[in-house]
Amino acid sequence: MNPEEKEINYTTSNSYSTLNTLSETTKTVWFVCHGMGYLSRYFLRYFKELNPKEHYIIAPQAPSKYYIQPKMHVGANWLTRDNTKAGMQNILNYFDAIFEAEKIPNTINFIVFGYSQGVSVSMRYLAHRRLQCSQLVLHSGGIPKELKPEDFEYLNPETEVKLIYGTEDEFLDASRIEDETKRAKDLFGTRLTILPFKGKHIVNVDYINQLV
């Protein structure tokens, strides 16, 4: 007799982290999605050089935590290839709850930033919820194959898209860089700026500080 896989709905909770305070002096709000193996509170360290009076950073927390060998540090993962659709629906609901709690003003400069695995969840959220942003930053991550140019036609004409990657990234060979660059150009056309840097699979803080 073959096993049967069933599905249920239930209520859960998750944390997220913020840096600085959303106030009348805030000029830019960032929504930053970390990569595999990070925790949101530690991912915020890459944004600490931004002016704290002008920048408010929101970092959602990937839901699946695990131990990283050999030192048993705790990291987290957004999605796997198993049951991706249901997992992404849970993330959509989670992001919705964050935006409901934070009440970001529509008039403020708003940046969506995805690093590594955070690229896929941030792009899928934009495509599903048609969220407007001033900039979309895709840093060293893969673009989901199901996304199409029409998924992003809703974006304001002035929205900028930045594709950032290290030329020595251990997860990117020349063929993968070419493929991801072509995908980005197909999706975003002339609004896309490509920003390679000499380096490995690391968060480029210099580029973060230059984005605004």
C-alpha positions as CSV (number, residue, x, y, z in Angstrom):
1,M,0.0,0.0,0.0
2,N,1.5,3.4,-1.0
3,P,1.7,6.2,1.5
4,E,-0.7,9.1,1.1
5,E,0.4,12.7,1.5
6,K,-2.3,15.0,3.0
7,E,-2.4,18.7,3.5
8,I,-3.9,20.8,6.4
9,N,-4.1,24.5,7.2
10,Y,-3.1,25.9,10.5
11,T,-2.0,29.1,12.1
12,T,1.7,29.7,12.7
13,S,4.0,32.6,13.7
14,N,7.4,33.9,12.6
15,S,9.7,36.7,13.6
16,Y,11.3,39.4,11.5
17,S,14.0,41.9,12.2
18,T,14.3,45.7,11.7
19,L,17.1,48.2,11.9
20,N,16.6,51.8,12.9
21,T,13.2,53.5,13.3
22,L,10.6,54.5,10.8
23,S,10.0,58.2,11.5
24,E,9.5,61.6,9.9
25,T,13.2,61.7,9.0
26,T,13.1,58.3,7.1
27,K,13.7,58.8,3.4
28,T,14.1,55.1,2.3
29,V,12.6,51.9,3.5
30,W,14.4,48.6,2.5
31,F,12.8,45.2,2.4
32,V,15.7,42.8,2.4
33,C,15.5,39.0,1.9
34,H,18.6,37.1,3.1
35,G,20.3,34.1,1.5
36,M,20.4,30.5,2.6
37,G,22.1,29.9,6.0
38,Y,21.5,33.4,7.3
39,L,19.3,34.7,10.1
40,S,17.5,38.0,9.6
41,R,19.0,39.8,12.6
42,Y,22.5,39.0,11.4
43,F,21.8,39.9,7.8
44,L,21.0,43.4,8.9
45,R,24.8,44.0,9.7
46,Y,25.3,44.6,5.9
47,F,23.1,47.7,6.1
48,K,24.6,49.3,9.3
49,E,26.6,51.9,7.3
50,L,23.5,53.6,6.0
51,N,22.4,56.8,7.7
52,P,20.2,55.5,10.6
53,K,18.0,58.7,10.5
54,E,17.2,58.3,6.8
55,H,17.0,54.5,6.3
56,Y,14.7,51.9,7.9
57,I,15.4,48.3,7.1
58,I,13.0,45.4,7.3
59,A,14.5,41.8,7.1
60,P,12.0,38.9,7.0
61,Q,13.1,35.6,8.5
62,A,13.2,32.4,6.4
63,P,10.9,29.9,8.1
64,S,13.0,26.7,8.0
65,K,15.9,26.8,10.5
66,Y,18.7,24.2,10.6
67,Y,22.1,23.6,12.1
68,I,25.2,24.4,9.9
69,Q,28.1,22.1,10.4
70,P,30.7,21.9,11.8
71,K,30.1,24.6,14.4
72,M,26.4,24.0,14.7
73,H,25.5,27.7,13.9
74,V,21.8,28.2,13.2
75,G,20.9,29.2,9.6
76,A,17.6,29.3,7.7
77,N,16.2,28.4,4.3
78,W,13.3,29.9,2.3
79,L,12.3,27.1,-0.1
80,T,13.4,23.8,-1.6
81,R,12.3,22.1,-4.8
82,D,9.9,20.0,-2.7
83,N,6.3,21.4,-2.6
84,T,7.6,24.8,-3.7
85,K,4.2,26.2,-4.5
86,A,2.7,25.6,-1.1
87,G,5.9,26.9,0.6
88,M,5.8,30.1,-1.4
89,Q,2.1,30.6,-0.6
90,N,3.1,30.5,3.1
91,I,5.8,33.1,2.5
92,L,3.4,35.3,0.6
93,N,1.0,35.3,3.6
94,Y,3.9,35.9,5.9
95,F,5.2,38.9,3.9
96,D,1.6,40.2,3.7
97,A,1.5,40.2,7.5
98,I,4.8,42.1,7.7
99,F,3.6,44.8,5.4
100,E,0.3,45.0,7.3
101,A,2.2,45.4,10.6
102,E,4.7,48.0,9.3
103,K,2.4,50.3,7.4
104,I,5.0,51.7,5.1
105,P,4.0,55.1,3.6
106,N,3.3,54.9,-0.2
107,T,5.2,58.2,-0.7
108,I,8.5,57.0,0.6
109,N,11.5,55.6,-1.4
110,F,11.1,51.9,-1.2
111,I,13.8,49.3,-2.1
112,V,13.3,45.5,-2.4
113,F,16.6,43.7,-2.0
114,G,17.2,40.0,-2.5
115,Y,20.5,38.2,-1.9
116,S,21.2,34.7,-3.1
117,Q,18.1,32.6,-2.3
118,G,16.4,35.8,-1.2
119,V,16.2,36.8,-4.9
120,S,13.7,34.2,-5.8
121,V,11.2,34.9,-2.9
122,S,11.4,38.7,-3.3
123,M,10.8,38.5,-7.1
124,R,7.9,36.0,-6.6
125,Y,6.3,38.3,-4.0
126,L,6.5,41.3,-6.4
127,A,5.0,39.3,-9.2
128,H,2.2,37.8,-7.1
129,R,1.3,41.0,-5.1
130,R,2.2,43.6,-7.8
131,L,4.1,45.5,-5.2
132,Q,5.5,48.9,-6.3
133,C,9.1,49.8,-5.5
134,S,11.6,52.4,-6.4
135,Q,14.4,49.8,-6.9
136,L,14.6,46.1,-7.1
137,V,18.0,44.7,-6.3
138,L,18.9,41.2,-7.4
139,H,22.2,40.2,-5.7
140,S,23.9,36.9,-6.6
141,G,20.7,34.9,-6.9
142,G,18.8,32.9,-9.5
143,I,15.7,34.2,-11.2
144,P,12.7,31.9,-10.9
145,K,12.1,30.2,-14.3
146,E,8.3,30.6,-14.2
147,L,8.4,34.4,-14.2
148,K,7.6,36.2,-17.4
149,P,8.0,39.8,-18.6
150,E,4.3,40.5,-18.2
151,D,4.6,39.7,-14.5
152,F,6.5,43.0,-14.1
153,E,4.8,45.2,-16.6
154,Y,2.8,46.8,-13.7
155,L,6.0,48.4,-12.3
156,N,6.2,52.2,-12.6
157,P,8.3,53.3,-15.6
158,E,10.9,54.9,-13.2
159,T,11.5,51.7,-11.2
160,E,15.1,50.7,-11.5
161,V,16.4,47.1,-11.4
162,K,20.0,46.3,-10.4
163,L,21.6,42.9,-11.1
164,I,24.7,42.5,-8.9
165,Y,27.0,39.5,-8.9
166,G,30.7,38.6,-8.1
167,T,32.8,37.6,-11.1
168,E,34.4,34.9,-8.9
169,D,31.2,33.6,-7.4
170,E,31.7,29.9,-6.7
171,F,28.1,29.2,-7.6
172,L,28.2,31.1,-11.0
173,D,30.2,29.9,-14.0
174,A,30.3,31.8,-17.3
175,S,27.3,30.0,-18.7
176,R,25.2,30.6,-15.6
177,I,26.1,34.3,-15.6
178,E,25.2,34.6,-19.3
179,D,21.8,32.8,-18.7
180,E,20.9,34.9,-15.6
181,T,21.9,38.1,-17.4
182,K,19.7,37.2,-20.4
183,R,16.8,36.3,-18.2
184,A,17.1,39.7,-16.4
185,K,17.2,41.6,-19.6
186,D,14.2,39.7,-21.0
187,L,12.2,40.5,-17.8
188,F,13.2,44.1,-17.3
189,G,14.6,45.5,-20.6
190,T,16.0,49.0,-20.4
191,R,15.3,49.5,-16.7
192,L,18.0,47.0,-15.9
193,T,21.5,47.9,-14.8
194,I,24.1,45.2,-14.4
195,L,26.7,45.7,-11.7
196,P,29.4,42.9,-11.6
197,F,32.2,43.2,-9.1
198,K,35.5,41.3,-8.5
199,G,34.7,38.9,-5.7
200,K,33.0,35.7,-4.5
201,H,29.5,34.8,-3.2
202,I,29.4,37.6,-0.7
203,V,27.2,40.6,0.1
204,N,28.7,43.7,-1.5
205,V,28.3,46.4,1.1
206,D,29.9,49.0,-1.2
207,Y,27.1,48.6,-3.7
208,I,24.5,48.7,-0.9
209,N,25.8,52.1,0.2
210,Q,25.8,53.4,-3.3
211,L,22.2,52.4,-4.2
212,V,20.7,55.6,-2.8
